[in-house]
Amino acid sequence: MQSNKTAQLNLMYSVIAAGVTYACYINSQLFVFRILSFLCALTFYLLSTLILLKPHEFGNQHQISTSRKLLRLYVGLVAVNILFSFPSSASEILTLFFHPYAFLAFYIAIAALIADTKTASILLQVTKQINSYFAIILIMDLVIFNEPVIISELCIFLVLELLLNKKISKKRLFYIVTLVVVCVYIENLFINRTFALRLALIPSLLAISKLVRFAENKLTKLAALGLSIVALYLLLFSFQSTFDLLSRMIGKTETLNRVDTRSFLFTEFFMDFKSTDWGIGRGYLGEYFSQWFRDWEGDRGDAELRFTIEVGILEVLLKGGLVLLIPFLVLILWAIISGFVNHKSGTLAFNLSLFLLVQFILLGIENVPAFNTNFFLIWIITGIILSKKDSQILFEKYHGKFDRTRSHLP
């Protein structure tokens, strides 16, 4: 068990470190950060291979439920899709296996296969450690980079602690909530609207779930879930009104970006996407043509042949077609329904389903698959919820453990 915990901890830290160092590289263009992110990705490959080669030692003795079979199928399809990526040089091979938006962005789903209900306690341990030093990291980040770089990668742990820790000291709760509000303000100030929405929506849904007494009837909860998805999509696709409201709430209307930067992406993508691409996509090195970026004269524009697209579901289509998109969406929806409908309000599974619900909605406007902290958490939480067919008792047992674990500031 100790080796399993150590392996999971090291795997988590390798992804977090890779995400942070790559974000630093993008901001600073210092190649040392790219080398560090490469080494972290290599560590992830080695650790995940070790876990796959020694499943019994690392605790992968799960009852083979239908959901876990689908997880294995998805990871298998991710691996097979390499055959359709066709690297033609050494640099393209490196891009294929080490770029955070290529193969690694999908192979990160391996985290779901190694997760179980005990993974939640390990995740809480990591979350507390990061959040305890988050205020210091925030100040250093803004001083060094003059914008949110590291905190954009790590701020998701703030809301995660609210979900994992059912009973938290008042001092700690005030600390976490204050940082969430500060980060929402900063992300909105720098027009990082998806980060701001993610940070705002997850705690909001958690608060609503505590205020509104959810009926235990599964049909009622399923209907509530469906209405929530529709309502959130209507809200998020009304970009101008949504961000007008957000900016009025924090008093910074002059910083608002009122431009709809997503609709033209759908139009251009489907104009270039051929009927033969729908099946398996264009591989992890696939690109699409954008007339808008060809004509744009911005100082930080992309090339007309774009390696990524800023909408999550379109990115999955581009890289893996419907072969990857369908199981990708089914797995996340399966975990959401399992946690939200099959578990009582306030339990660990229910709370984590709220996290996945917001992430699922954001796939329609951004939330691009990447080898980073955000997508690692999406997959490991999916794995936690789907890890046991009869996980209700285990979730409540582990939630009880969390309740007795108090967090204190350093």
N, C-alpha and C positions, 0 to 999 in steps of 0.2 A: 504493500500500500504506500509506503514511503517513497519508493521509486516512481510510482504512478503520480503522486503529488508533485515530486520534484520535476518530473517530465512535463507535467501540465504547466507548472509555474514557469519553467524555462521556455516553453513554447509561447506562453502569453507574453513574457518579457521580450522575446525575440521579435514578435510582431509589433509590439508597442515601440520598441527601439527602432525598428525598420521604418515605421510610419513617421516617427519624430525626426529621424535623420534625413529621410527623403524630403519632408516638408522644409527642413532647414536648407537642404540643397536647392530646392526650387526657389526659395526666397533669396539666398545668398549667392548661388551659383558657385560655391566653394566645393571643389571636387572631392575634398576629404569627406564631406558628408555623404556623397554618392558612394564612396568606397565603404563607409561604415554601414550604409543601408544595404549594400551588396553583401557584406559579411553577415549582417543580421538575417537576410533572406537565405543565405547559405546555411546558417544555423537552423533556421526553420525547416529547410529541406532535410537536414541530417536528423533532427529530432523527430520529425514526422515519420521519416523512414524507419527509425529505430522503433517507434511506437507500432508501426504497421507490421514490422518483422517479429515483434514480441508482444502479440496481443494479450496473452495470458498474464504476462508479467505486469503489463500496464493496465490491467483491469477492463479490457474490452470484452468481458464475458456477458454481453447483453442478451436478453431474450430476443430472438430475431423476429421482431414485429414487422408488420408491413411498412411502417414508416421508416424503420432502420434499413429495410431492404431497398426502399426508394433512395435513402441517403447514399447507400453503397452504389446503387445504380448511377446516381448523379455524379459521384466522385469518379466512377469508372468512365462515364461519358466525357467528363472533363479531361481525363487522361487521354482517351482515344482521340479527342478533338485536336491534339497536338499534330496528328498525322495530316491535318488539313491546313497547317499553318505555313509550311513550305519556306523555312529560312534558307537564304541563298548565300550567306556569308557568315563569318565568325561573329561579326557585330550583331547580325540579326539573331543568331543563336543566343547571344547574351541578352538581347532585348526580349526574346521569346521567354526565357526562363527567369530573368531577373528584373524586368521592368514591372513596376507595381500595377500597371493596367493591362498586362498580358496574361500569361498562364497563371501566375501567382494569384491574380485577382479572383480566379475561380477555384484553384487548388486549395485556397484558404478554407474551403468548405470541409476539408479534412478535420477541422476543429470540432465539427458536429459529431463526427464518428467517435472521437475519443472522449466526448463529454458524457457525464452521468450526473445524478443528483448530487454527488459529493463534489463535483466540479464547482457548484454554486458557492460552497464555503471557501474554496481556493480563490474564486473570482472576487469574493467579498474581501478577502485578505489583500489582494492586489489593489482593489478599489480604495480601501482605506489608506494604504500606504501612499498612493498617488495623491489622493485628496488632502491628506494631512499636510503635504508640502505644496499644494496647488497655489495658494496665495503668493508664496515666494516665487514659484515658477512663472506666474502671471506677471509679476513686476519685472522679473529678469527678461521675460519674453518681450515686453513692450519697450524696455530700455535698449535691448540689443537689436531687435528687428524693427522697432517702431510700428509694429502691427501684430495681430494675433497669428502666430505660427505654431508654436508648440502647444499653446492652450487650445487651439482649434482641434488639435489631434487628441488632446487629453480631456477636454471639457465634458465629454460624454460620460466619464466616470462619476461626475457630480450627480447626474440624474440617476445613474445606476445604483449609487449608494442609497438613494431614497427608495428604490425598488427592492433592494436586497435586505436592508435593515428595517424591519418592521417597528422595532422600538429603538429609538435613538435618543441620546441625551439632548436636552433642550439647547445646550451650548453648541453641540455638534450640528444640530438641525439648523440653528440660526446661521452658523458658519457656512454650511452647504448651500442653503437657500440664498444667502447674501451673494455667494460666489456665482450661483446660477443667474441671478438678476444682473450682476456685473458683466458676466460673459454674454448674456443676451444683448445687453446694451453695446458692448464692444463689437460683437459680431455684426449687429445691425449698423453700427457706425461705419464699419469697413465693408458694408454691402455683402457680407457673407450670410445671405438670407436663409439658406438651408440650415446652416449651423444654428442660427437664431431660432428658427422654427422648431428644430429638433429639441433644442434645450427648453423651449417654452411649452411645447405640446405634451411631451412625456410627463412632466410634473403636473400639468393641468389635468390630463386624463386620470392620473393617480389621485389627485385631489377630488375630482368628480366622483370617482369610484368609491371614495370614502364618504362623501356627502350623500350620494344617491344610493339607496339600498337596492342592490341588484336582486331580482327574483331568482330563485334557484331552479326554476323551470328552464330546461335547456332550450326549448323553442323560443322563449321570451329573450333569453340571453343571445341566442343566435340572431334574432331579429334586431336586437339592440346593436350587435356587432355590425350587421349589414348597414343599418342606418348610420352608424358612426363612420363607416368607410365612405358612404355616399356624401355625408355632410362634410367630412374632411377634404374630400376631393373637390367639392364645390367651393369650399373655402380657399384651398390652396391654388386652384386654377384661376381664382379672381385675384390675380397678383396685385393690381393697383389698390383695390379696396382693402385687401389683407394687410399690405405693408403700410398703407396710409394709417390704418388703425394701430398697427404696432408702433409706428413712429409717433403718432399722437400720444400714445400711452407713455412713451419714454421722452417725449418732448423734443424730438430731433427730426422734424419733417423736412428740413433742408438737406438731410443726407440721403433721402429716399431715392432709390433707383426705380423709376416708374415704368421702365421699359420692359415689355414682355419679351424675355430672352429665350423662350422655350418653343413657342409655336412654330417659328420658322425652321427650327431643328427637325421637327416631325416632318414638315413639308419637304425639306431638302433630302432628308434621309430616305423617305419612301420613294422620292423621284429617282434616286440613285440605286436603291435596293432592288435587285432583279428577282424575278420569280424563282430562279435557280438558287438564290441565296437563302430562301426561307427555311430550307431544311436544316443545313448545318452551318449557315453563316459564312463568313469569310476567313475564319481562323483567328488565332490570337494576334496575328500581325495584320489583320484586315483593316482596310481603310475605306472611307467613303468620300465622295467629291462634294465640296460646298462652294457654290457660286458666291454666297455671301462673304465667305472668308477670302475668296479670290479678289473680290472688289473692295473689301474693307481695307482702309489705310491706317488702322490703329497701330499704336507703337508696340503692342504686345500680341498681335494677331497670330493665328495659327496659319499653317500652310493650307492650300486649297484641298489637298488630300489629307484628311484628318484621321489620326490614329485612334482617337476616342471621341465619344459624343456625350454631352453633359446630362443625358437622361438615362437613368439606370436600365429600364426595360429595353431601350433601343441599343444600349451598349451590349447587353446580353444577346440580343438578336444579331448584332453585327459580328460578334465573336463566335457565337455558337448556334445561331438560328433557333428554330422552335425546339430542336433536340435538347438544347440546354435551357431555354426559357421556360418551357412547360414544367419540367420537374423542379426548376428553381422556384417558380411561383407557388407550385403545389406544396412544396416542403414548408415554405414560410407560412402559407395560409393554414396548412395542417397544424403547425405549432401554435399559431394564433388561436384557431378554433379550439384546439385541445386545451390550451391554458385558460382561455376566456370562458368557454362554455362548460367544460368538464370539471373545472375546479372552482371552489368557493371564492368569492370576492375577498381580497386581502391575503390570500395564500401566495406563496412564492411563484407558482406557475401562473396564476392570474396576473400578478404584477408584471412579470416578465413578458406576458402576452401583450401588455400595453406598449412596452418597448418595441416589440416586433410590429405591432399595428401601425405605429407612427412611421417606422422604417419602411414598411410595405407601401404606405401611401406616398411617401417621398420618392419611391422608385419611379413614379410617374412624372416627377418634375426635376429630379436630380438623383442623388444617392447612387452614384456610379460605382459598380463593383471595382474594388481596388484592394491591394495588399496593404491594408492599414488597420488601425485599431477599430474603427467603426464597423467594418465588415467582418472582422474577426469576432466581435461581440455579437453581431447578428447571427453568425453561424454557431457559435458556442452556446448561445442562449436557445437557438433552435434545437441543438443537440440535447441540452439539459431538459427541455420540455418533453422531447420525444424519446428520452433515454429509457424510460420504463413504461410498459403498457399500464401497469397498476401503480403509478407513481404518486397518487394522491397522498397516501399515508407517509411516504418518504418525504414529500415536499413539506408536509406539515411538521414532520419530525425535524427536518433541517431548519425550517423556519423558526421552530422553537429554539434551536441552537443559536440562530442569529439574534433572537430576542435577548438572549442572555449575554451576547457579546457586545459590550459597550465600546463606543469609539471615543477617543480623547484626542484633543489637539496636541501636537508635540510641544 
